[in-house]
Amino acid sequence: MSRQISSLLAIAAVCVTLAPAPAFAAPKKEAVDCAQVKCLALTFDDGPGKYAGTLLDTLKKHNAKATFFLEGQYVKSRPAYVKRMAAEGHELGNHSYSHPDFTKSGPATIKSEIQKTQDEVKKAAGVVPKLLRPPYGMADMKVADIAAQFDMPMILWTAGSKDWSSKNVEAIQKQTLAVAQQNGIILMHDWVKQTVDGMPSLIKTLQNKGYHLVTVSDIIKSENLEPGDIFPVPEGWEN
Ligand SMILES: [Zn+2]
């Protein structure tokens, strides 16, 4: 084989290596069945917080999905993060516009808090949230009725990371690992720097324990929640 031909072949080989994978070989979005595998939903409230970009990088790197219960006022001030959340497969939920206790608010205020946030999220990311997490997790039948009018169930959490009170990387990791359970929903905050700092190693540990980090909608699929329902049902809740 002449030298010229062999170097042409070498170039051809390089071109084949560098060519993008054909479309039919592209990995499909992993469909996780939480009835079959160990699922866990990490949820981040009150954001997008100022560390959301770093958190999104970490989630992407580890192929983990999360749910963000967004505050409309921050969606308005940080729309690029919200757009990225949706584009990268995370779930967006409504956590009011300015975080009042809905049980101490009038119906007009509650409706406007929810609507304004729906509008901001739609503007930023082109999607409309389907889940409501009332501020402080505080709800009553009046709030449930309004959630139903917006066609949304109310989502609380099975356990908290206590990140907002400890603000300590090790404590947040320890607490989260202690309360993680199959189909659990963990409350966290992307405005707590230590939560975001500790996320790479926390995600690795959870994944090593067999957890699939999925969205809240993946977890509640089998619950068949109706608009206005609350999940998990808090102690003393009367329907
Ligand atoms: Zn909150």
Residues whose N, C-alpha, C, O or C-beta is under 5 A from the ligand:
A	BS01	ZN	D45 D46 P135 Y136
